[in-house]
Amino acid sequence: MAFPDFPFDPSLPSFLHHSDVLAYLESYADHFCVREHIRGSVIKGPEHPFLDIDTPINNPL
């Protein structure tokens, strides 16, 4: 599951907790200076499971 040029810490277990995956992805973004290019703007809810916040709510998907 790891990126070939950025392996997981070998001390981590085979089945990672979601917090370990998040820490890995944040570390990758910082290491390769790509964090500034990442935009996280997703709202999850029962009516619109994956709705970008730039999409007006009254606009049908």
VMD Tcl script that builds the backbone (N, CA, C; Angstrom):
set m [mol new atoms 183]
animate dup $m
set s [atomselect $m all]
$s set {name element resname resid chain x y z} {
  {N N MET 1 A 0.810 -1.183 0.000}
  {CA C MET 1 A 0.000 0.000 0.000}
  {C C MET 1 A 0.864 1.263 0.000}
  {N N ALA 2 A 2.080 1.178 0.395}
  {CA C ALA 2 A 2.954 2.355 0.464}
  {C C ALA 2 A 3.412 2.771 -0.931}
  {N N PHE 3 A 3.782 4.038 -1.051}
  {CA C PHE 3 A 4.379 4.515 -2.291}
  {C C PHE 3 A 5.782 3.915 -2.406}
  {N N PRO 4 A 6.187 3.492 -3.613}
  {CA C PRO 4 A 7.490 2.823 -3.767}
  {C C PRO 4 A 8.678 3.656 -3.281}
  {N N ASP 5 A 8.593 4.970 -3.441}
  {CA C ASP 5 A 9.715 5.828 -3.054}
  {C C ASP 5 A 9.612 6.356 -1.625}
  {N N PHE 6 A 8.624 5.845 -0.872}
  {CA C PHE 6 A 8.439 6.308 0.502}
  {C C PHE 6 A 7.794 5.177 1.313}
  {N N PRO 7 A 8.587 4.206 1.743}
  {CA C PRO 7 A 8.028 3.035 2.436}
  {C C PRO 7 A 7.499 3.380 3.829}
  {N N PHE 8 A 6.604 2.506 4.298}
  {CA C PHE 8 A 6.111 2.629 5.669}
  {C C PHE 8 A 7.243 2.358 6.646}
  {N N ASP 9 A 7.113 2.883 7.838}
  {CA C ASP 9 A 8.037 2.586 8.923}
  {C C ASP 9 A 7.969 1.081 9.195}
  {N N PRO 10 A 9.088 0.374 9.125}
  {CA C PRO 10 A 9.061 -1.078 9.322}
  {C C PRO 10 A 8.603 -1.516 10.715}
  {N N SER 11 A 8.593 -0.599 11.667}
  {CA C SER 11 A 8.147 -0.973 13.012}
  {C C SER 11 A 6.613 -1.007 13.131}
  {N N LEU 12 A 5.908 -0.517 12.106}
  {CA C LEU 12 A 4.448 -0.537 12.141}
  {C C LEU 12 A 3.928 -1.952 11.883}
  {N N PRO 13 A 2.744 -2.275 12.416}
  {CA C PRO 13 A 2.165 -3.605 12.184}
  {C C PRO 13 A 1.697 -3.755 10.732}
  {N N SER 14 A 1.431 -4.991 10.327}
  {CA C SER 14 A 0.976 -5.271 8.963}
  {C C SER 14 A -0.379 -4.633 8.663}
  {N N PHE 15 A -1.264 -4.636 9.642}
  {CA C PHE 15 A -2.583 -4.045 9.475}
  {C C PHE 15 A -2.603 -2.715 10.216}
  {N N LEU 16 A -2.579 -1.637 9.448}
  {CA C LEU 16 A -2.434 -0.304 10.030}
  {C C LEU 16 A -3.756 0.268 10.508}
  {N N HIS 17 A -3.682 0.997 11.592}
  {CA C HIS 17 A -4.805 1.769 12.090}
  {C C HIS 17 A -4.937 3.007 11.187}
  {N N HIS 18 A -6.140 3.530 11.062}
  {CA C HIS 18 A -6.334 4.691 10.191}
  {C C HIS 18 A -5.478 5.881 10.603}
  {N N SER 19 A -5.175 6.005 11.869}
  {CA C SER 19 A -4.327 7.121 12.317}
  {C C SER 19 A -2.889 6.962 11.817}
  {N N ASP 20 A -2.427 5.705 11.676}
  {CA C ASP 20 A -1.093 5.460 11.119}
  {C C ASP 20 A -1.054 5.796 9.631}
  {N N VAL 21 A -2.136 5.481 8.924}
  {CA C VAL 21 A -2.206 5.802 7.490}
  {C C VAL 21 A -2.228 7.313 7.298}
  {N N LEU 22 A -3.000 8.014 8.127}
  {CA C LEU 22 A -3.035 9.474 8.048}
  {C C LEU 22 A -1.656 10.063 8.328}
  {N N ALA 23 A -0.988 9.581 9.352}
  {CA C ALA 23 A 0.357 10.080 9.679}
  {C C ALA 23 A 1.322 9.824 8.524}
  {N N TYR 24 A 1.197 8.658 7.886}
  {CA C TYR 24 A 2.048 8.321 6.739}
  {C C TYR 24 A 1.794 9.300 5.591}
  {N N LEU 25 A 0.536 9.538 5.262}
  {CA C LEU 25 A 0.205 10.436 4.152}
  {C C LEU 25 A 0.639 11.871 4.446}
  {N N GLU 26 A 0.491 12.308 5.686}
  {CA C GLU 26 A 0.952 13.649 6.054}
  {C C GLU 26 A 2.468 13.747 5.968}
  {N N SER 27 A 3.148 12.701 6.389}
  {CA C SER 27 A 4.609 12.677 6.318}
  {C C SER 27 A 5.077 12.696 4.862}
  {N N TYR 28 A 4.383 11.943 4.024}
  {CA C TYR 28 A 4.709 11.911 2.587}
  {C C TYR 28 A 4.534 13.302 1.981}
  {N N ALA 29 A 3.390 13.941 2.280}
  {CA C ALA 29 A 3.105 15.268 1.735}
  {C C ALA 29 A 4.163 16.277 2.172}
  {N N ASP 30 A 4.588 16.206 3.417}
  {CA C ASP 30 A 5.617 17.118 3.909}
  {C C ASP 30 A 6.972 16.808 3.294}
  {N N HIS 31 A 7.324 15.531 3.200}
  {CA C HIS 31 A 8.622 15.129 2.660}
  {C C HIS 31 A 8.796 15.587 1.206}
  {N N PHE 32 A 7.719 15.451 0.418}
  {CA C PHE 32 A 7.794 15.797 -1.004}
  {C C PHE 32 A 7.217 17.180 -1.306}
  {N N CYS 33 A 6.940 17.962 -0.266}
  {CA C CYS 33 A 6.470 19.349 -0.399}
  {C C CYS 33 A 5.248 19.460 -1.319}
  {N N VAL 34 A 4.278 18.578 -1.118}
  {CA C VAL 34 A 3.067 18.619 -1.944}
  {C C VAL 34 A 1.836 19.040 -1.145}
  {N N ARG 35 A 1.995 19.273 0.134}
  {CA C ARG 35 A 0.843 19.621 0.977}
  {C C ARG 35 A 0.118 20.861 0.450}
  {N N GLU 36 A 0.863 21.842 -0.048}
  {CA C GLU 36 A 0.241 23.072 -0.534}
  {C C GLU 36 A -0.617 22.843 -1.775}
  {N N HIS 37 A -0.443 21.702 -2.438}
  {CA C HIS 37 A -1.216 21.393 -3.641}
  {C C HIS 37 A -2.438 20.523 -3.347}
  {N N ILE 38 A -2.641 20.187 -2.088}
  {CA C ILE 38 A -3.752 19.326 -1.697}
  {C C ILE 38 A -4.887 20.180 -1.172}
  {N N ARG 39 A -6.066 19.921 -1.672}
  {CA C ARG 39 A -7.234 20.660 -1.220}
  {C C ARG 39 A -8.246 19.668 -0.673}
  {N N GLY 40 A -8.570 19.785 0.567}
  {CA C GLY 40 A -9.557 18.908 1.163}
  {C C GLY 40 A -10.829 19.677 1.414}
  {N N SER 41 A -11.798 19.508 0.529}
  {CA C SER 41 A -13.029 20.284 0.673}
  {C C SER 41 A -14.238 19.394 0.425}
  {N N VAL 42 A -14.317 18.338 1.151}
  {CA C VAL 42 A -15.420 17.411 0.953}
  {C C VAL 42 A -16.276 17.362 2.205}
  {N N ILE 43 A -17.566 17.500 2.001}
  {CA C ILE 43 A -18.529 17.370 3.088}
  {C C ILE 43 A -19.232 16.042 2.902}
  {N N LYS 44 A -19.288 15.247 3.948}
  {CA C LYS 44 A -19.998 13.979 3.889}
  {C C LYS 44 A -21.238 14.088 4.751}
  {N N GLY 45 A -22.356 13.694 4.196}
  {CA C GLY 45 A -23.601 13.734 4.944}
  {C C GLY 45 A -24.600 12.770 4.340}
  {N N PRO 46 A -25.715 12.554 5.018}
  {CA C PRO 46 A -26.681 11.565 4.542}
  {C C PRO 46 A -27.330 11.936 3.205}
  {N N GLU 47 A -27.517 13.231 2.936}
  {CA C GLU 47 A -28.168 13.635 1.696}
  {C C GLU 47 A -27.196 13.693 0.520}
  {N N HIS 48 A -25.965 14.075 0.787}
  {CA C HIS 48 A -24.940 14.195 -0.249}
  {C C HIS 48 A -23.668 13.542 0.275}
  {N N PRO 49 A -23.520 12.232 0.077}
  {CA C PRO 49 A -22.380 11.525 0.675}
  {C C PRO 49 A -21.023 12.148 0.348}
  {N N PHE 50 A -20.838 12.619 -0.872}
  {CA C PHE 50 A -19.572 13.237 -1.236}
  {C C PHE 50 A -19.879 14.498 -2.028}
  {N N LEU 51 A -19.907 15.607 -1.338}
  {CA C LEU 51 A -20.269 16.878 -1.944}
  {C C LEU 51 A -19.127 17.862 -1.753}
  {N N ASP 52 A -18.638 18.394 -2.842}
  {CA C ASP 52 A -17.591 19.399 -2.777}
  {C C ASP 52 A -18.205 20.689 -2.227}
  {N N ILE 53 A -17.519 21.353 -1.319}
  {CA C ILE 53 A -18.114 22.545 -0.701}
  {C C ILE 53 A -18.267 23.704 -1.696}
  {N N ASP 54 A -17.606 23.617 -2.843}
  {CA C ASP 54 A -17.751 24.669 -3.847}
  {C C ASP 54 A -19.020 24.478 -4.670}
  {N N THR 55 A -19.687 23.341 -4.546}
  {CA C THR 55 A -20.925 23.081 -5.251}
  {C C THR 55 A -22.080 23.590 -4.392}
  {N N PRO 56 A -22.911 24.493 -4.930}
  {CA C PRO 56 A -24.046 24.972 -4.144}
  {C C PRO 56 A -24.954 23.804 -3.749}
  {N N ILE 57 A -25.454 23.814 -2.528}
  {CA C ILE 57 A -26.271 22.715 -2.027}
  {C C ILE 57 A -27.582 22.599 -2.787}
  {N N ASN 58 A -28.150 23.724 -3.262}
  {CA C ASN 58 A -29.421 23.642 -3.977}
  {C C ASN 58 A -29.229 23.219 -5.434}
  {N N ASN 59 A -28.009 22.998 -5.865}
  {CA C ASN 59 A -27.723 22.558 -7.220}
  {C C ASN 59 A -27.686 21.039 -7.248}
  {N N PRO 60 A -28.593 20.354 -7.972}
  {CA C PRO 60 A -28.569 18.892 -7.995}
  {C C PRO 60 A -27.263 18.370 -8.572}
  {N N LEU 61 A -26.827 17.254 -8.011}
  {CA C LEU 61 A -25.567 16.653 -8.465}
  {C C LEU 61 A -25.752 15.935 -9.757}
}
mol reanalyze $m
mol bondsrecalc $m
mol representation Tube
mol addrep $m
